[in-house]
Amino acid sequence: MQRRTLLQALLVSAFAAPMLAHAARPLIEVYKTEGCGCCESWIDHLKASGFEVSARNVGDTGVYRKKFGIPQALGACHTGFINGYALEGHVPAAEIKRLLAERPKAIGLAVPAMPLGSPGMEGPRKDPYDVFLVQADGRHSVFKHYNGG
């Protein structure tokens, strides 16, 4: 009888483990315009970094930027949302993971414009850029600085 119970437990764990691992991946909702290659590249970066992504093509990403409280001055080409935080622009996955681990009282993170060398904007040139932590009142501070190269 113990052997049978052990075999059943092994069978259940063999099927359940992949499902649980998939469910444990944090989901980022991304609002982007259709056909934007850099948005797709950023989504690929997120998936490769362990995030689940639900991408939605929208006519105006500014609507979502405003909805989630990101100031227009920090705008970029896409807006994401994860676990109560907004993500504006080409935010590196490492900073999203840090945000989720530290859970600061903030609206979210923003990388304004589309800096070359940021995730989704890779190429031969890498410009310096900042990832900003955005507060509810619109103030922001540097969360992480990238030197470029």
C-alpha angles and dihedrals in degrees: 000000000000091000091054092049090049092051091049091050091050091049093050093048092048090058099033099049097067091045092050092046090052092048091050093061110105113244121230117194109211124198112197143148118265117264097016105147097194090052090053090049091051089050089051088051090052093049092047087052094056103267127130110226132203107190122196125189110223134177096232123023089188089076090063093042088056093042091055094043102251112148115243089237089066093049127136136165100288141024128212135190129204132167094338096317130109121223117200121192131334099347112171115243090235090063092047089053090048090049091052092047096047097037096201119191098259145112093248144265132313137190103189122218116353110292115200111246096030118119107290092018098071120149142118093304125064117190123194114256142168132233106215128210105220122212126209091255091055096255114133139191135192110276093176134355121212115202097206116212 
